[in-house]
């Protein structure tokens, strides 16, 4: 996702330039140049992306905290199974 640095329009398209490089041309204001504003996505503004990152971080923390408990349960199950097989 790219935007025009002059009018912030998304109506900007890469145009073939000379000497191996290429430049952009804005349909709206007629800007032509190599400089454009780049976005990762047109749907996620900065704040939304930060929220997503925060959410993801929280989920990772939660997973980290939950993991030892999960292992404890698995080990207990294993021990229970062994006891069941040995002493039945
Ligand atoms: Zn423009």
PDB file of the backbone (N, CA, C, O) and the ligand in Angstrom, with CONECT records:
HET     ZN  A 101       1
ATOM      1  N   UNK A   1       0.840  -1.193   0.000  1.00  0.00           N
ATOM      2  CA  UNK A   1       0.000   0.000   0.000  1.00  0.00           C
ATOM      3  C   UNK A   1       0.877   1.246   0.000  1.00  0.00           C
ATOM      4  O   UNK A   1       1.671   1.454   0.918  1.00  0.00           O
ATOM      5  N   UNK A   2       0.734   2.060  -1.017  1.00  0.00           N
ATOM      6  CA  UNK A   2       1.542   3.277  -1.096  1.00  0.00           C
ATOM      7  C   UNK A   2       0.651   4.504  -1.224  1.00  0.00           C
ATOM      8  O   UNK A   2      -0.466   4.444  -1.738  1.00  0.00           O
ATOM      9  N   UNK A   3       1.183   5.612  -0.740  1.00  0.00           N
ATOM     10  CA  UNK A   3       0.441   6.864  -0.774  1.00  0.00           C
ATOM     11  C   UNK A   3       1.329   7.989  -1.303  1.00  0.00           C
ATOM     12  O   UNK A   3       2.554   7.960  -1.188  1.00  0.00           O
ATOM     13  N   UNK A   4       0.665   8.964  -1.878  1.00  0.00           N
ATOM     14  CA  UNK A   4       1.369  10.128  -2.402  1.00  0.00           C
ATOM     15  C   UNK A   4       1.856  11.000  -1.228  1.00  0.00           C
ATOM     16  O   UNK A   4       1.075  11.299  -0.324  1.00  0.00           O
ATOM     17  N   UNK A   5       3.125  11.407  -1.232  1.00  0.00           N
ATOM     18  CA  UNK A   5       3.632  12.239  -0.132  1.00  0.00           C
ATOM     19  C   UNK A   5       3.098  13.672  -0.187  1.00  0.00           C
ATOM     20  O   UNK A   5       3.224  14.426   0.778  1.00  0.00           O
ATOM     21  N   UNK A   6       2.509  14.037  -1.307  1.00  0.00           N
ATOM     22  CA  UNK A   6       2.027  15.408  -1.444  1.00  0.00           C
ATOM     23  C   UNK A   6       0.564  15.564  -1.050  1.00  0.00           C
ATOM     24  O   UNK A   6       0.212  16.465  -0.288  1.00  0.00           O
ATOM     25  N   UNK A   7      -0.293  14.676  -1.577  1.00  0.00           N
ATOM     26  CA  UNK A   7      -1.722  14.836  -1.306  1.00  0.00           C
ATOM     27  C   UNK A   7      -2.300  13.654  -0.534  1.00  0.00           C
ATOM     28  O   UNK A   7      -3.500  13.621  -0.262  1.00  0.00           O
ATOM     29  N   UNK A   8      -1.447  12.674  -0.174  1.00  0.00           N
ATOM     30  CA  UNK A   8      -1.861  11.520   0.618  1.00  0.00           C
ATOM     31  C   UNK A   8      -2.863  10.623  -0.104  1.00  0.00           C
ATOM     32  O   UNK A   8      -3.551   9.820   0.527  1.00  0.00           O
ATOM     33  N   UNK A   9      -2.943  10.758  -1.402  1.00  0.00           N
ATOM     34  CA  UNK A   9      -3.861   9.957  -2.191  1.00  0.00           C
ATOM     35  C   UNK A   9      -3.274   8.574  -2.440  1.00  0.00           C
ATOM     36  O   UNK A   9      -2.057   8.403  -2.511  1.00  0.00           O
ATOM     37  N   UNK A  10      -4.157   7.594  -2.569  1.00  0.00           N
ATOM     38  CA  UNK A  10      -3.693   6.243  -2.893  1.00  0.00           C
ATOM     39  C   UNK A  10      -3.665   6.031  -4.398  1.00  0.00           C
ATOM     40  O   UNK A  10      -3.290   4.963  -4.881  1.00  0.00           O
ATOM     41  N   UNK A  11      -4.060   7.047  -5.121  1.00  0.00           N
ATOM     42  CA  UNK A  11      -4.076   6.974  -6.588  1.00  0.00           C
ATOM     43  C   UNK A  11      -2.679   7.233  -7.143  1.00  0.00           C
ATOM     44  O   UNK A  11      -2.472   8.120  -7.972  1.00  0.00           O
ATOM     45  N   UNK A  12      -1.739   6.443  -6.667  1.00  0.00           N
ATOM     46  CA  UNK A  12      -0.357   6.636  -7.105  1.00  0.00           C
ATOM     47  C   UNK A  12       0.169   5.324  -7.673  1.00  0.00           C
ATOM     48  O   UNK A  12      -0.030   4.255  -7.096  1.00  0.00           O
ATOM     49  N   UNK A  13       0.831   5.426  -8.791  1.00  0.00           N
ATOM     50  CA  UNK A  13       1.239   4.219  -9.496  1.00  0.00           C
ATOM     51  C   UNK A  13       2.710   4.287  -9.868  1.00  0.00           C
ATOM     52  O   UNK A  13       3.224   5.350 -10.216  1.00  0.00           O
ATOM     53  N   UNK A  14       3.387   3.143  -9.791  1.00  0.00           N
ATOM     54  CA  UNK A  14       4.777   3.120 -10.226  1.00  0.00           C
ATOM     55  C   UNK A  14       4.872   3.318 -11.743  1.00  0.00           C
ATOM     56  O   UNK A  14       4.094   2.747 -12.508  1.00  0.00           O
ATOM     57  N   UNK A  15       5.809   4.111 -12.144  1.00  0.00           N
ATOM     58  CA  UNK A  15       6.041   4.350 -13.566  1.00  0.00           C
ATOM     59  C   UNK A  15       7.500   4.015 -13.859  1.00  0.00           C
ATOM     60  O   UNK A  15       8.376   4.208 -13.016  1.00  0.00           O
ATOM     61  N   UNK A  16       7.738   3.527 -15.028  1.00  0.00           N
ATOM     62  CA  UNK A  16       9.097   3.120 -15.376  1.00  0.00           C
ATOM     63  C   UNK A  16       9.977   4.367 -15.526  1.00  0.00           C
ATOM     64  O   UNK A  16       9.645   5.306 -16.250  1.00  0.00           O
ATOM     65  N   UNK A  17      11.091   4.341 -14.825  1.00  0.00           N
ATOM     66  CA  UNK A  17      12.017   5.459 -14.911  1.00  0.00           C
ATOM     67  C   UNK A  17      13.291   5.051 -15.609  1.00  0.00           C
ATOM     68  O   UNK A  17      13.484   3.877 -15.923  1.00  0.00           O
ATOM     69  N   UNK A  18      14.128   5.974 -15.845  1.00  0.00           N
ATOM     70  CA  UNK A  18      15.398   5.681 -16.496  1.00  0.00           C
ATOM     71  C   UNK A  18      16.447   5.241 -15.501  1.00  0.00           C
ATOM     72  O   UNK A  18      16.212   5.289 -14.294  1.00  0.00           O
ATOM     73  N   UNK A  19      17.574   4.822 -15.972  1.00  0.00           N
ATOM     74  CA  UNK A  19      18.745   4.463 -15.165  1.00  0.00           C
ATOM     75  C   UNK A  19      18.446   3.407 -14.109  1.00  0.00           C
ATOM     76  O   UNK A  19      18.967   3.482 -12.996  1.00  0.00           O
ATOM     77  N   UNK A  20      17.619   2.431 -14.443  1.00  0.00           N
ATOM     78  CA  UNK A  20      17.415   1.280 -13.562  1.00  0.00           C
ATOM     79  C   UNK A  20      16.451   1.520 -12.417  1.00  0.00           C
ATOM     80  O   UNK A  20      15.907   0.560 -11.873  1.00  0.00           O
ATOM     81  N   UNK A  21      16.222   2.756 -12.035  1.00  0.00           N
ATOM     82  CA  UNK A  21      15.293   2.993 -10.936  1.00  0.00           C
ATOM     83  C   UNK A  21      13.898   3.197 -11.467  1.00  0.00           C
ATOM     84  O   UNK A  21      13.696   3.256 -12.680  1.00  0.00           O
ATOM     85  N   UNK A  22      12.933   3.306 -10.579  1.00  0.00           N
ATOM     86  CA  UNK A  22      11.631   3.684 -11.077  1.00  0.00           C
ATOM     87  C   UNK A  22      10.955   4.659 -10.122  1.00  0.00           C
ATOM     88  O   UNK A  22      11.241   4.662  -8.924  1.00  0.00           O
ATOM     89  N   UNK A  23      10.098   5.450 -10.630  1.00  0.00           N
ATOM     90  CA  UNK A  23       9.466   6.489  -9.831  1.00  0.00           C
ATOM     91  C   UNK A  23       7.949   6.312  -9.850  1.00  0.00           C
ATOM     92  O   UNK A  23       7.409   5.474 -10.573  1.00  0.00           O
ATOM     93  N   UNK A  24       7.302   7.100  -9.061  1.00  0.00           N
ATOM     94  CA  UNK A  24       5.850   6.989  -8.931  1.00  0.00           C
ATOM     95  C   UNK A  24       5.173   8.234  -9.484  1.00  0.00           C
ATOM     96  O   UNK A  24       5.734   9.330  -9.500  1.00  0.00           O
ATOM     97  N   UNK A  25       3.969   8.023  -9.926  1.00  0.00           N
ATOM     98  CA  UNK A  25       3.203   9.145 -10.458  1.00  0.00           C
ATOM     99  C   UNK A  25       1.819   9.154  -9.808  1.00  0.00           C
ATOM    100  O   UNK A  25       1.129   8.136  -9.752  1.00  0.00           O
ATOM    101  N   UNK A  26       1.441  10.321  -9.325  1.00  0.00           N
ATOM    102  CA  UNK A  26       0.140  10.472  -8.660  1.00  0.00           C
ATOM    103  C   UNK A  26      -0.894  10.949  -9.669  1.00  0.00           C
ATOM    104  O   UNK A  26      -0.688  11.908 -10.413  1.00  0.00           O
ATOM    105  N   UNK A  27      -2.012  10.239  -9.660  1.00  0.00           N
ATOM    106  CA  UNK A  27      -3.085  10.595 -10.589  1.00  0.00           C
ATOM    107  C   UNK A  27      -3.804  11.860 -10.143  1.00  0.00           C
ATOM    108  O   UNK A  27      -4.313  12.622 -10.965  1.00  0.00           O
ATOM    109  N   UNK A  28      -3.838  12.071  -8.851  1.00  0.00           N
ATOM    110  CA  UNK A  28      -4.655  13.145  -8.289  1.00  0.00           C
ATOM    111  C   UNK A  28      -3.984  14.519  -8.423  1.00  0.00           C
ATOM    112  O   UNK A  28      -4.590  15.474  -8.909  1.00  0.00           O
ATOM    113  N   UNK A  29      -2.696  14.599  -7.975  1.00  0.00           N
ATOM    114  CA  UNK A  29      -2.055  15.907  -7.964  1.00  0.00           C
ATOM    115  C   UNK A  29      -0.936  16.018  -8.992  1.00  0.00           C
ATOM    116  O   UNK A  29      -0.343  17.083  -9.165  1.00  0.00           O
ATOM    117  N   UNK A  30      -0.652  14.910  -9.670  1.00  0.00           N
ATOM    118  CA  UNK A  30       0.358  14.973 -10.706  1.00  0.00           C
ATOM    119  C   UNK A  30       1.781  14.832 -10.201  1.00  0.00           C
ATOM    120  O   UNK A  30       2.735  15.025 -10.955  1.00  0.00           O
ATOM    121  N   UNK A  31       1.925  14.495  -8.924  1.00  0.00           N
ATOM    122  CA  UNK A  31       3.260  14.306  -8.349  1.00  0.00           C
ATOM    123  C   UNK A  31       3.995  13.178  -9.060  1.00  0.00           C
ATOM    124  O   UNK A  31       3.404  12.147  -9.380  1.00  0.00           O
ATOM    125  N   UNK A  32       5.265  13.374  -9.302  1.00  0.00           N
ATOM    126  CA  UNK A  32       6.100  12.333  -9.890  1.00  0.00           C
ATOM    127  C   UNK A  32       7.430  12.323  -9.161  1.00  0.00           C
ATOM    128  O   UNK A  32       8.120  13.340  -9.089  1.00  0.00           O
ATOM    129  N   UNK A  33       7.783  11.167  -8.621  1.00  0.00           N
ATOM    130  CA  UNK A  33       9.047  11.072  -7.911  1.00  0.00           C
ATOM    131  C   UNK A  33       9.234   9.696  -7.315  1.00  0.00           C
ATOM    132  O   UNK A  33       8.344   8.849  -7.376  1.00  0.00           O
ATOM    133  N   UNK A  34      10.405   9.485  -6.738  1.00  0.00           N
ATOM    134  CA  UNK A  34      10.728   8.172  -6.190  1.00  0.00           C
ATOM    135  C   UNK A  34      10.208   8.015  -4.761  1.00  0.00           C
ATOM    136  O   UNK A  34      10.113   6.902  -4.242  1.00  0.00           O
ATOM    137  N   UNK A  35       9.876   9.129  -4.140  1.00  0.00           N
ATOM    138  CA  UNK A  35       9.461   9.084  -2.743  1.00  0.00           C
ATOM    139  C   UNK A  35       7.957   8.850  -2.616  1.00  0.00           C
ATOM    140  O   UNK A  35       7.152   9.589  -3.184  1.00  0.00           O
ATOM    141  N   UNK A  36       7.591   7.812  -1.862  1.00  0.00           N
ATOM    142  CA  UNK A  36       6.186   7.556  -1.557  1.00  0.00           C
ATOM    143  C   UNK A  36       6.074   7.139  -0.103  1.00  0.00           C
ATOM    144  O   UNK A  36       7.065   6.752   0.516  1.00  0.00           O
ATOM    145  N   UNK A  37       4.884   7.218   0.435  1.00  0.00           N
ATOM    146  CA  UNK A  37       4.625   6.752   1.792  1.00  0.00           C
ATOM    147  C   UNK A  37       4.112   5.329   1.693  1.00  0.00           C
ATOM    148  O   UNK A  37       3.157   5.043   0.970  1.00  0.00           O
ATOM    149  N   UNK A  38       4.769   4.433   2.439  1.00  0.00           N
ATOM    150  CA  UNK A  38       4.381   3.030   2.355  1.00  0.00           C
ATOM    151  C   UNK A  38       3.660   2.578   3.613  1.00  0.00           C
ATOM    152  O   UNK A  38       4.051   2.927   4.727  1.00  0.00           O
ATOM    153  N   UNK A  39       2.613   1.805   3.424  1.00  0.00           N
ATOM    154  CA  UNK A  39       1.860   1.228   4.530  1.00  0.00           C
ATOM    155  C   UNK A  39       1.877  -0.283   4.383  1.00  0.00           C
ATOM    156  O   UNK A  39       1.915  -0.809   3.270  1.00  0.00           O
ATOM    157  N   UNK A  40       1.848  -0.978   5.517  1.00  0.00           N
ATOM    158  CA  UNK A  40       1.785  -2.436   5.473  1.00  0.00           C
ATOM    159  C   UNK A  40       0.422  -2.877   4.977  1.00  0.00           C
ATOM    160  O   UNK A  40       0.300  -3.835   4.214  1.00  0.00           O
ATOM    161  N   UNK A  41      -0.578  -2.175   5.414  1.00  0.00           N
ATOM    162  CA  UNK A  41      -1.934  -2.540   5.050  1.00  0.00           C
ATOM    163  C   UNK A  41      -2.784  -1.284   5.017  1.00  0.00           C
ATOM    164  O   UNK A  41      -2.523  -0.343   5.766  1.00  0.00           O
ATOM    165  N   UNK A  42      -3.783  -1.254   4.174  1.00  0.00           N
ATOM    166  CA  UNK A  42      -4.639  -0.084   4.117  1.00  0.00           C
ATOM    167  C   UNK A  42      -5.791  -0.174   5.114  1.00  0.00           C
ATOM    168  O   UNK A  42      -6.538   0.788   5.293  1.00  0.00           O
ATOM    169  N   UNK A  43      -5.934  -1.323   5.760  1.00  0.00           N
ATOM    170  CA  UNK A  43      -7.048  -1.506   6.676  1.00  0.00           C
ATOM    171  C   UNK A  43      -6.663  -1.296   8.129  1.00  0.00           C
ATOM    172  O   UNK A  43      -7.527  -1.051   8.970  1.00  0.00           O
ATOM    173  N   UNK A  44      -5.370  -1.390   8.434  1.00  0.00           N
ATOM    174  CA  UNK A  44      -4.956  -1.306   9.828  1.00  0.00           C
ATOM    175  C   UNK A  44      -4.192  -0.021  10.096  1.00  0.00           C
ATOM    176  O   UNK A  44      -3.000   0.059   9.801  1.00  0.00           O
ATOM    177  N   UNK A  45      -4.848   0.974  10.644  1.00  0.00           N
ATOM    178  CA  UNK A  45      -4.132   2.177  11.053  1.00  0.00           C
ATOM    179  C   UNK A  45      -3.196   1.879  12.236  1.00  0.00           C
ATOM    180  O   UNK A  45      -3.277   0.817  12.853  1.00  0.00           O
ATOM    181  N   UNK A  46      -2.326   2.818  12.530  1.00  0.00           N
ATOM    182  CA  UNK A  46      -1.296   2.605  13.548  1.00  0.00           C
ATOM    183  C   UNK A  46      -1.876   2.107  14.878  1.00  0.00           C
ATOM    184  O   UNK A  46      -1.380   1.139  15.455  1.00  0.00           O
ATOM    185  N   UNK A  47      -2.916   2.768  15.352  1.00  0.00           N
ATOM    186  CA  UNK A  47      -3.461   2.420  16.670  1.00  0.00           C
ATOM    187  C   UNK A  47      -3.984   0.980  16.698  1.00  0.00           C
ATOM    188  O   UNK A  47      -3.788   0.237  17.660  1.00  0.00           O
ATOM    189  N   UNK A  48      -4.647   0.627  15.616  1.00  0.00           N
ATOM    190  CA  UNK A  48      -5.219  -0.711  15.535  1.00  0.00           C
ATOM    191  C   UNK A  48      -4.103  -1.761  15.543  1.00  0.00           C
ATOM    192  O   UNK A  48      -4.205  -2.800  16.195  1.00  0.00           O
ATOM    193  N   UNK A  49      -3.032  -1.452  14.794  1.00  0.00           N
ATOM    194  CA  UNK A  49      -1.919  -2.395  14.739  1.00  0.00           C
ATOM    195  C   UNK A  49      -1.271  -2.549  16.107  1.00  0.00           C
ATOM    196  O   UNK A  49      -0.896  -3.652  16.505  1.00  0.00           O
ATOM    197  N   UNK A  50      -1.139  -1.428  16.831  1.00  0.00           N
ATOM    198  CA  UNK A  50      -0.551  -1.485  18.169  1.00  0.00           C
ATOM    199  C   UNK A  50      -1.419  -2.324  19.103  1.00  0.00           C
ATOM    200  O   UNK A  50      -0.908  -3.085  19.925  1.00  0.00           O
ATOM    201  N   UNK A  51      -2.705  -2.180  18.970  1.00  0.00           N
ATOM    202  CA  UNK A  51      -3.631  -2.963  19.784  1.00  0.00           C
ATOM    203  C   UNK A  51      -3.471  -4.446  19.491  1.00  0.00           C
ATOM    204  O   UNK A  51      -3.472  -5.282  20.394  1.00  0.00           O
ATOM    205  N   UNK A  52      -3.333  -4.752  18.197  1.00  0.00           N
ATOM    206  CA  UNK A  52      -3.170  -6.154  17.807  1.00  0.00           C
ATOM    207  C   UNK A  52      -1.889  -6.727  18.392  1.00  0.00           C
ATOM    208  O   UNK A  52      -1.856  -7.859  18.874  1.00  0.00           O
ATOM    209  N   UNK A  53      -0.810  -5.901  18.339  1.00  0.00           N
ATOM    210  CA  UNK A  53       0.469  -6.359  18.874  1.00  0.00           C
ATOM    211  C   UNK A  53       0.353  -6.593  20.367  1.00  0.00           C
ATOM    212  O   UNK A  53       0.880  -7.575  20.888  1.00  0.00           O
ATOM    213  N   UNK A  54      -0.338  -5.691  21.062  1.00  0.00           N
ATOM    214  CA  UNK A  54      -0.506  -5.820  22.499  1.00  0.00           C
ATOM    215  C   UNK A  54      -1.288  -7.086  22.824  1.00  0.00           C
ATOM    216  O   UNK A  54      -0.947  -7.824  23.749  1.00  0.00           O
ATOM    217  N   UNK A  55      -2.325  -7.321  22.060  1.00  0.00           N
ATOM    218  CA  UNK A  55      -3.158  -8.505  22.253  1.00  0.00           C
ATOM    219  C   UNK A  55      -2.333  -9.769  22.055  1.00  0.00           C
ATOM    220  O   UNK A  55      -2.419 -10.725  22.827  1.00  0.00           O
ATOM    221  N   UNK A  56      -1.520  -9.740  20.980  1.00  0.00           N
ATOM    222  CA  UNK A  56      -0.694 -10.904  20.685  1.00  0.00           C
ATOM    223  C   UNK A  56       0.297 -11.156  21.823  1.00  0.00           C
ATOM    224  O   UNK A  56       0.532 -12.301  22.210  1.00  0.00           O
ATOM    225  N   UNK A  57       0.881 -10.062  22.360  1.00  0.00           N
ATOM    226  CA  UNK A  57       1.849 -10.177  23.442  1.00  0.00           C
ATOM    227  C   UNK A  57       1.189 -10.780  24.667  1.00  0.00           C
ATOM    228  O   UNK A  57       1.768 -11.629  25.344  1.00  0.00           O
ATOM    229  N   UNK A  58      -0.021 -10.337  24.947  1.00  0.00           N
ATOM    230  CA  UNK A  58      -0.752 -10.845  26.103  1.00  0.00           C
ATOM    231  C   UNK A  58      -1.047 -12.328  25.944  1.00  0.00           C
ATOM    232  O   UNK A  58      -0.947 -13.100  26.897  1.00  0.00           O
ATOM    233  N   UNK A  59      -1.412 -12.716  24.728  1.00  0.00           N
ATOM    234  CA  UNK A  59      -1.700 -14.117  24.465  1.00  0.00           C
ATOM    235  C   UNK A  59      -0.453 -14.973  24.662  1.00  0.00           C
ATOM    236  O   UNK A  59      -0.518 -16.081  25.193  1.00  0.00           O
ATOM    237  N   UNK A  60       0.698 -14.427  24.217  1.00  0.00           N
ATOM    238  CA  UNK A  60       1.951 -15.165  24.381  1.00  0.00           C
ATOM    239  C   UNK A  60       2.296 -15.330  25.854  1.00  0.00           C
ATOM    240  O   UNK A  60       2.740 -16.394  26.285  1.00  0.00           O
ATOM    241  N   UNK A  61       2.085 -14.253  26.628  1.00  0.00           N
ATOM    242  CA  UNK A  61       2.328 -14.315  28.067  1.00  0.00           C
ATOM    243  C   UNK A  61       1.425 -15.369  28.706  1.00  0.00           C
ATOM    244  O   UNK A  61       1.853 -16.148  29.557  1.00  0.00           O
ATOM    245  N   UNK A  62       0.188 -15.370  28.279  1.00  0.00           N
ATOM    246  CA  UNK A  62      -0.779 -16.309  28.804  1.00  0.00           C
ATOM    247  C   UNK A  62      -0.356 -17.745  28.501  1.00  0.00           C
ATOM    248  O   UNK A  62      -0.428 -18.627  29.357  1.00  0.00           O
ATOM    249  N   UNK A  63       0.089 -17.958  27.258  1.00  0.00           N
ATOM    250  CA  UNK A  63       0.554 -19.292  26.859  1.00  0.00           C
ATOM    251  C   UNK A  63       1.729 -19.727  27.722  1.00  0.00           C
ATOM    252  O   UNK A  63       1.798 -20.870  28.174  1.00  0.00           O
ATOM    253  N   UNK A  64       2.662 -18.787  27.945  1.00  0.00           N
ATOM    254  CA  UNK A  64       3.851 -19.078  28.740  1.00  0.00           C
ATOM    255  C   UNK A  64       3.465 -19.479  30.153  1.00  0.00           C
ATOM    256  O   UNK A  64       4.036 -20.407  30.725  1.00  0.00           O
ATOM    257  N   UNK A  65       2.485 -18.767  30.713  1.00  0.00           N
ATOM    258  CA  UNK A  65       2.071 -19.043  32.087  1.00  0.00           C
ATOM    259  C   UNK A  65       1.324 -20.367  32.168  1.00  0.00           C
ATOM    260  O   UNK A  65       1.392 -21.065  33.179  1.00  0.00           O
ATOM    261  N   UNK A  66       0.622 -20.704  31.115  1.00  0.00           N
ATOM    262  CA  UNK A  66      -0.224 -21.890  31.128  1.00  0.00           C
ATOM    263  C   UNK A  66       0.596 -23.163  30.887  1.00  0.00           C
ATOM    264  O   UNK A  66       0.204 -24.248  31.317  1.00  0.00           O
ATOM    265  N   UNK A  67       1.735 -23.024  30.198  1.00  0.00           N
ATOM    266  CA  UNK A  67       2.482 -24.192  29.759  1.00  0.00           C
ATOM    267  C   UNK A  67       2.927 -25.118  30.900  1.00  0.00           C
ATOM    268  O   UNK A  67       2.747 -26.331  30.791  1.00  0.00           O
ATOM    269  N   UNK A  68       3.507 -24.585  31.998  1.00  0.00           N
ATOM    270  CA  UNK A  68       3.940 -25.496  33.074  1.00  0.00           C
ATOM    271  C   UNK A  68       2.787 -26.311  33.637  1.00  0.00           C
ATOM    272  O   UNK A  68       2.955 -27.485  33.966  1.00  0.00           O
ATOM    273  N   UNK A  69       1.625 -25.699  33.750  1.00  0.00           N
ATOM    274  CA  UNK A  69       0.449 -26.400  34.267  1.00  0.00           C
ATOM    275  C   UNK A  69       0.077 -27.548  33.338  1.00  0.00           C
ATOM    276  O   UNK A  69      -0.262 -28.644  33.784  1.00  0.00           O
ATOM    277  N   UNK A  70       0.147 -27.274  32.033  1.00  0.00           N
ATOM    278  CA  UNK A  70      -0.173 -28.282  31.025  1.00  0.00           C
ATOM    279  C   UNK A  70       0.778 -29.470  31.151  1.00  0.00           C
ATOM    280  O   UNK A  70       0.360 -30.625  31.075  1.00  0.00           O
ATOM    281  N   UNK A  71       2.064 -29.168  31.345  1.00  0.00           N
ATOM    282  CA  UNK A  71       3.053 -30.229  31.500  1.00  0.00           C
ATOM    283  C   UNK A  71       2.800 -31.042  32.764  1.00  0.00           C
ATOM    284  O   UNK A  71       2.925 -32.266  32.761  1.00  0.00           O
ATOM    285  N   UNK A  72       2.446 -30.356  33.837  1.00  0.00           N
ATOM    286  CA  UNK A  72       2.168 -31.042  35.101  1.00  0.00           C
ATOM    287  C   UNK A  72       1.013 -32.025  34.926  1.00  0.00           C
ATOM    288  O   UNK A  72       1.065 -33.151  35.421  1.00  0.00           O
ATOM    289  N   UNK A  73      -0.023 -31.592  34.221  1.00  0.00           N
ATOM    290  CA  UNK A  73      -1.184 -32.447  33.980  1.00  0.00           C
ATOM    291  C   UNK A  73      -0.777 -33.652  33.146  1.00  0.00           C
ATOM    292  O   UNK A  73      -1.195 -34.776  33.425  1.00  0.00           O
ATOM    293  N   UNK A  74       0.039 -33.419  32.122  1.00  0.00           N
ATOM    294  CA  UNK A  74       0.481 -34.515  31.247  1.00  0.00           C
ATOM    295  C   UNK A  74       1.302 -35.540  32.029  1.00  0.00           C
ATOM    296  O   UNK A  74       1.115 -36.747  31.877  1.00  0.00           O
ATOM    297  N   UNK A  75       2.219 -35.040  32.869  1.00  0.00           N
ATOM    298  CA  UNK A  75       3.068 -35.927  33.664  1.00  0.00           C
ATOM    299  C   UNK A  75       2.221 -36.734  34.638  1.00  0.00           C
ATOM    300  O   UNK A  75       2.438 -37.933  34.814  1.00  0.00           O
ATOM    301  N   UNK A  76       1.261 -36.078  35.264  1.00  0.00           N
ATOM    302  CA  UNK A  76       0.365 -36.767  36.202  1.00  0.00           C
ATOM    303  C   UNK A  76      -0.420 -37.862  35.491  1.00  0.00           C
ATOM    304  O   UNK A  76      -0.591 -38.960  36.020  1.00  0.00           O
ATOM    305  N   UNK A  77      -0.892 -37.555  34.296  1.00  0.00           N
ATOM    306  CA  UNK A  77      -1.636 -38.536  33.507  1.00  0.00           C
ATOM    307  C   UNK A  77      -0.763 -39.734  33.176  1.00  0.00           C
ATOM    308  O   UNK A  77      -1.201 -40.882  33.243  1.00  0.00           O
ATOM    309  N   UNK A  78       0.493 -39.439  32.813  1.00  0.00           N
ATOM    310  CA  UNK A  78       1.442 -40.496  32.468  1.00  0.00           C
ATOM    311  C   UNK A  78       1.685 -41.405  33.678  1.00  0.00           C
ATOM    312  O   UNK A  78       1.679 -42.631  33.567  1.00  0.00           O
ATOM    313  N   UNK A  79       1.900 -40.770  34.832  1.00  0.00           N
ATOM    314  CA  UNK A  79       2.140 -41.521  36.064  1.00  0.00           C
ATOM    315  C   UNK A  79       0.912 -42.368  36.402  1.00  0.00           C
ATOM    316  O   UNK A  79       1.037 -43.533  36.780  1.00  0.00           O
ATOM    317  N   UNK A  80      -0.258 -41.779  36.263  1.00  0.00           N
ATOM    318  CA  UNK A  80      -1.501 -42.495  36.559  1.00  0.00           C
ATOM    319  C   UNK A  80      -1.640 -43.707  35.640  1.00  0.00           C
ATOM    320  O   UNK A  80      -2.033 -44.789  36.078  1.00  0.00           O
ATOM    321  N   UNK A  81      -1.313 -43.514  34.364  1.00  0.00           N
ATOM    322  CA  UNK A  81      -1.401 -44.609  33.400  1.00  0.00           C
ATOM    323  C   UNK A  81      -0.436 -45.729  33.765  1.00  0.00           C
ATOM    324  O   UNK A  81      -0.802 -46.904  33.722  1.00  0.00           O
ATOM    325  N   UNK A  82       0.785 -45.374  34.122  1.00  0.00           N
ATOM    326  CA  UNK A  82       1.796 -46.368  34.496  1.00  0.00           C
ATOM    327  C   UNK A  82       1.327 -47.149  35.720  1.00  0.00           C
ATOM    328  O   UNK A  82       1.415 -48.376  35.753  1.00  0.00           O
ATOM    329  N   UNK A  83       0.825 -46.423  36.732  1.00  0.00           N
ATOM    330  CA  UNK A  83       0.331 -47.085  37.942  1.00  0.00           C
ATOM    331  C   UNK A  83      -0.814 -48.030  37.625  1.00  0.00           C
ATOM    332  O   UNK A  83      -0.896 -49.138  38.157  1.00  0.00           O
ATOM    333  N   UNK A  84      -1.702 -47.567  36.744  1.00  0.00           N
ATOM    334  CA  UNK A  84      -2.858 -48.364  36.359  1.00  0.00           C
ATOM    335  C   UNK A  84      -2.403 -49.667  35.686  1.00  0.00           C
ATOM    336  O   UNK A  84      -2.955 -50.736  35.943  1.00  0.00           O
ATOM    337  N   UNK A  85      -1.382 -49.556  34.815  1.00  0.00           N
ATOM    338  CA  UNK A  85      -0.897 -50.718  34.065  1.00  0.00           C
ATOM    339  C   UNK A  85      -0.151 -51.689  34.988  1.00  0.00           C
ATOM    340  O   UNK A  85      -0.243 -52.904  34.815  1.00  0.00           O
ATOM    341  N   UNK A  86       0.581 -51.158  35.960  1.00  0.00           N
ATOM    342  CA  UNK A  86       1.413 -51.979  36.824  1.00  0.00           C
ATOM    343  C   UNK A  86       0.581 -52.645  37.915  1.00  0.00           C
ATOM    344  O   UNK A  86       0.798 -53.822  38.203  1.00  0.00           O
ATOM    345  N   UNK A  87      -0.358 -51.938  38.530  1.00  0.00           N
ATOM    346  CA  UNK A  87      -1.027 -52.435  39.727  1.00  0.00           C
ATOM    347  C   UNK A  87      -2.461 -52.868  39.477  1.00  0.00           C
ATOM    348  O   UNK A  87      -3.249 -52.896  40.422  1.00  0.00           O
ATOM    349  N   UNK A  88      -2.826 -53.196  38.293  1.00  0.00           N
ATOM    350  CA  UNK A  88      -4.229 -53.581  38.099  1.00  0.00           C
ATOM    351  C   UNK A  88      -4.435 -55.056  38.464  1.00  0.00           C
ATOM    352  O   UNK A  88      -5.551 -55.567  38.366  1.00  0.00           O
TER     353      UNK A  88
HETATM  354 ZN    ZN A 101      -0.743  13.282  -5.072  1.00  0.00          ZN
END
